[in-house]
Amino acid sequence: MTIKVGVNGYGVIGKRVADAVRAMPDMDLLGVADVATDWRVRTAAGLGFGVFAATPDADTAMRAVGVPVSGTLTDLLDQVDVVVDTTPKRVAAGNLEAYRAAGVKSVFQGGESHDTTGHSFVAQANYETAVGRDTTRVVSCNTTSIVRVLGALEQAGLLARARGVLIRRATDPGESHHGGIMNTVVPEASIPSHQGPDARTVLPDLDVVTMAAKAAHTQSHNHFWTLQLTRPASREEVLDALRAAPRIAFIRMSDGLTALNTTVELMRDLGRPRGDMWEVAVWEDVLSVAGDEAYLTYQVYNEAIVVPETIDAIRALTGTVTDGAASIATTDEILGVRREFLPERVEAMPA
C-alpha cells in the first residue's frame, strides 16, 4: 500500500516533511497547502509540488500573483489518506474538525497541546500505541530529544530522575529578520518549563524537571542534564544505553566540535539537505559519571529533529507498518540518519 499524504503548511517543518514524504518508497506526496503567496510557495511549485490554497482568500491571492493552484485544501483532503498539519501554533487545532469530516487521518506538531489529539508521539517510545489511531501529535523538538535520550536510559533501567536546563535558540534562522532576542537571555517564566511535563505525555513515569531560557542565537538548542541513576554505573554503561537507542549520534569536543555552530557546519559539509540534523547530538567526551550520578550535554537541531518522527507517525496511523523498529529503520536508512558523524579514528602509522 502506498500512503497518500498531504502537508498543510509549507514552512520550516512543512517543507522538510514534504521532502521526506517524497523520498519514502511507501508514500506519495499529493500536495502542500498554504495561505502564503511569497517565495516559499512559489519554490514549492517550482519543485513540482502540487500547491493547494488553504483558504478561499488564499486561493484568490495565489491566483492573482500567478501561483499555479491545484485546488483548495478541501480538494487535497479528498485525495489523501493522511494530512500532516504544520501550520502555526494554535492554527492547527482549528483544522482538526475539517480533517475528521473528510475522513482523513492527521498528524499534528508539538505546538499544539496534548489534549488536541489525546495522544503524543515519539517513535522509539510509543509507536505501537499510535497504530490505527485517527490522529496524533508529534511532540516538540526539545521534548523529542528528551524522550529519545532519557527514554533510552530508562529503557536500560538506569534512570531514576532527571533535572535539565535548556538553552533555546531565540528564533529560527529564516525568521531572525523579524526581530527577537538580542544581547540578552530570557528565562522562561515558570519552573518546571513545559518540556518536562510534555515528555510525560509520552513517558508517563519519567521523573523529570526542566528549566529553560531563550538566548540570542538562532542555531539550535542546547540541553544540560544532571541524572540520578538507579545504581552506581560506569561511564561506558551510560554510553552503551545511548548507543542502543535510535536517532542519537555522538560528537566530540576533541574533534573540534566545540559549539553549536560547528555541528551545523559539519551537517553542511556532510551534504545534508538544508544542513539538517535529525539526530540528537550528544557530546561523548563531555559525558561524565560519578557513582550513581551522570552529567551530559547535547544539541537539538530544532528545524529537523521531528521530521523522522512525523514519517513514522504516518505509518503508525495508517497501520501499514505495525512494528515501530521496522518503521524507524526504513525512515532512517532513506534519510541517512547516522550513529556517528565522523569516520572512526585510525591509529597513526609509525614514523
ABEGO torsion letter per residue (X at the ends): XBBBBBBBEBBAAAAAAAAAAAABAABBBAEBBBABABAAAAAAAAAGBBBBBABAAAAAAAAAAGBBBAEBAAAAAAABABBBBABBBGAAAAAAAAAAAAGBBBBBBAABBAAAAGBBBBAAAAAAAABGBABBBBBBAAAAAAAAAAAAAAAAGABABBBBBBBBBABBAAAAAAEEBBGBBBBBABOBBAAAAAAAAABAABBBBBBBBBBBBABEBBBBBBBBBABBBBAAAAAAAAAABBGBBBBBAAAGBABAAAAAAAAAAAGBBGGBBABBBBBAAABBBBEABBBBBBBBBAAAAAAAAAAAAAAAAAGABABAAAAAAAAAAAAGBBABABBBBBBBBBX
